[in-house]
Amino acid sequence: MIPFVNLTAQRNFLRKELEEAEARVLNSGNYIGGSEVQNFEKELSLYTGMANSITCASGTDAIELALNALGLRPGDEVIIPDFSFISPAECVYRLGAIPRFADILPDTFLLDPADLMPLITPKTKGIIAVHLFGQTAAMEILHSIAKSHDLWLLGDAAQSFGAKRNNKHCESLADITITSFYPTKPLGAYGDGGALFTNDDFLAEKIRKLANHGSKSRYFHELNGKNSRLDALQAAVLRVKLEQFDEELKKRQKNAEIYNQFFSQFPDLTIPYIDPENTSTYAQYTLRAKDRNKWLSICDSAEIPTGIYYPRPLSKQPCFMNIERQMKNSGASRACHEVFSLPVCAYTNVEEIIQKIKSVL
Ligand SMILES: Cc1ncc(COP(=O)(O)O)c(C=O)c1O
């Protein structure tokens, strides 16, 4: 069976550099912090152009750290797209604040700025823009809405590290942007990991403290923080992968183009729409199907793995049932019934996938 993300092929391709990096850390006796993590953070800043890159234990931790640093309090409200992985909503809710779910744009699946406006109340403190599937949300409009209502803007680039909008790195388009280094993400480690990016030195210092038990100097705890660190081993692996990350992105984009040419001949399918202002990292290659079950069973017969990101809007998740709802969010519900994703990573042979699908058709 073709893997959904071919991490073994990536490891085979980078084996020499990865093994050298892994041995360097394992033989050093330093497994937490130190030069690997510091150098990786510097390289992240060089790559993104951001003044501060702070690594941590996961993308979810990165969101929680960002919300803490931005001063989110119990009872505050935060606007989040209804069609997303759960982390942003989960973090808001766990801190005692209330996620308010806005609908998505039907073509890009990204937060709909017009739908968000009626959700703003005196309790609203911020907006989390999820850069879903690899492309950036409409940050200019979101930024001006945030500015005019005195809200902060947090970017979730867990799926979009390296994506650009109008030639700017998506990491630079919010007060804080987070990413995830979960193994199957476009830039993935061999375990959990995450990072936060900000040009605000005050926020950066606060985040660093929060991720280190609220402390800058040892055993003096100014804030109620936590332990959230990226291991030196993961940093060393990620440094190797970052070096050729842009090459991988090009291959993902090429794969998506090949898929687009093939799938655009089927009137019951909609190929991914990338806003002309964006480049996409294609964290997912996501099609919309009028009859999804038909396409899932074709892929199944062709032995092609598929994923459904996401089968249920966040507002309809049992864990958020207590939250008072104002909207129907029909765009998010429709997407949940229609989307399915295909393997698209740099090491996926999409021609082979197309041949297999053709043979079933
Ligand atoms: C949009 C989004 N945000 C946050 C996360 C959380 O990242 P992590 O799994 O590293 O905690 C993910 C992970 O899938 C994600 O897709």
The ligand as an ORCA input file, in Angstrom:
! r2SCAN-3c Opt
* xyz 0 1
  C      -4.218     23.466     12.118
  C      -3.475     22.773     13.228
  N      -3.231     23.438     14.380
  C      -2.575     22.861     15.393
  C      -2.097     21.578     15.300
  C      -1.438     20.967     16.490
  O      -0.118     20.588     16.285
  P       0.532     19.424     17.185
  O       0.013     18.123     16.694
  O       2.005     19.597     16.947
  O       0.163     19.694     18.588
  C      -2.311     20.844     14.133
  C      -1.849     19.457     14.017
  O      -2.364     18.649     13.272
  C      -3.022     21.453     13.063
  O      -3.262     20.809     11.917
*
